[in-house]
Amino acid sequence: MKRIALALALVAASGLVALAALSTPPTLLPTGRSIDAPAGAVEAVGTLPEGLALTPDGARLLVVEGGYKPPALRVLDARTLAELGVVALKGAYGIPLVDPDGRGAWIAGANADALVHVDLAKNAVDRTIELAAGCWPAAVARIDAKTLAAACESAAQVALVDEAPGTLLAAAAVGRHPSALVVAPDRKTLFASAWGERAVDAVDLASRKVVRQIQVGTHPEALALAPDGNHLYVANADDDSLSIVDLRAPSATPPSVVELRLDEGSLTGNSPNALAVAPDGRRLYVAAGAANAVYVLAIGPEASLRRIGAVPSGWYPTAVAATPQTLYVANGYGEGSHSDAAFAPLRARDPNYIGAITIGSIRTTTIPDDAHAAAGDARVRHLAGGVPLRDDPVVRPHGPIEHVI
C-alpha cells in the first residue's frame, strides 16, 4: 500500500507541476514568439550551452558552454540538475565525448586549437592535446580504444589522434567547415558533416580519404546513427529538414528527406540543430532552435521517421539528450531576455554586454507518450504565432510614424 500511495503522490505532483506551468503566462521573446514556463526541473547555466552528454551510469549531465562568457564544461546532477562543478576552458564547442568508463570526457577546444580532457572526479582539466594552428576543432569522436578524431572546422580536415601519447596520426581532407562526426558501427568509416558543402563526407579510415560525398540539405548541423546501424540521420538546420542516408545504397543514391516544419502551411524557421536517439531505439528527438521545441519522431522499418509531436522548450534549444524516463534540453538563450542593470551607455564598458547577460538553461521533462507529444505539437504552433496586433498598431500604413532613420 505504501508503494501505491507513493506512486499516486508522484503522479499528482507531476500533474501539479504541469498545471503550474500552464497557469503561468507565456514569456514573449524578442523574436515575437513565446515560450511556456518549464513543466519540470530547470537550471540556469552559462552563455550558449550547446552540447549535452550523460555519463554511462546516468548520474551526471555534462554541458558544454561555448558562448560569450568564458567557455566551460558544467557538470550537473542528472536527477536534480544541481551543479556539481564548472571547469573553465580556453575554448569549447560541440558535444562532450564521455570516456567509456565515465571517469572523464574530451571536449573540442574550438579557438584553442586543442582537444581538452576533463577528469570528472576532480572537475579539472588533466590533459590537453594540441592540434595544428587554425584547426578550430568543432567535434570530437572515438574511432577505437586508441584513436580519436577531431573535426577541424576552419581547416576542412579531420585530424586523427593517437590518444595515449596525444600525437597526430594523420589529417584527412574533407568538405568545407566540418562540424559533426559519427563513426560507423564497423569502425571502418567516419562520417563528417560539412556546413560549406551541403554534404556528409564518408572517410575510409584505412586510406584516410573521402570515398563518398553524400549531398544533403543546407547547413548539416548534426548527425546520428539509426538504431539499425545501416542508416544515418542528418539535421539540416537551414532547410527545416532531416535527411536519412542509407549507408548500404550505391553512392549515387540520394537520401530520403523528411520535412520538419511548424505545420502544413509550410511556415519556415525551425532550424533543426541537434539529434538524440531514444535508448530503446524507437524514437528520434530533434532540437529545433527557432521553433523553441524538441520534435518527437517515431523510428520505423528501414529507419523511416513519422512525426508524433513535440515538446515545448526554452528559448532556442541547441542540444538534447534522453534516458528512458527523462528528456534533457539545453536552451541556448535560456528562459527569456532581461535587462542589464549595470549597463551605462555614457561610460566606457564592454560593448558586447548583450552576449554576457544572455544566459542559457537546462530543462528536464518526463518522456511524453504519443498523446502528450501530439498536444505539445499544437502548443508549439500556438506559441510560434506571436501576439495578435492591435487594430490600430503604431506601425501601420498612414499611421503616426512617417519616417524611420
Buried (B, 14 or more C-beta within 10 A) or exposed (E): EEEEEEEEEEEEEBEEBBEEBEEEEBBBBEBEBBBBBBBBBBBBBBBBBBBBBBBEEBEBBBBBBBBBBBBBBBBBBBEEBEBBBBBBBBBBBBBBBBBEEBEBBBBBBBBBBBBBBBBBEEBEBEBBBEBEEEBBBBBBBBBEEEBBBBBBBBBBBBBBBEBEEBEBBEBBBBBEBBBBBBBBEEEEBBBBBBBEBBBBBBBBBEEBEBEBBBEBBEBBBBBBBBBEEBBBBBBBBBBBBBBBBBBEEEEEEEBBBBEBBBEEEEBEBBBBBBBBBBBEEEBBBBBBBBBBBBBBBBBEEEBBBEBBBBBBBBBBBBBBBBBEEBBBBBBBBBBBBEEEEEEEEEEEEEEEBEEBBBBBBBBBBBBBEEEBBBEBBEBBBEBBEEEEEEEEEEEEEEEEEEEEE
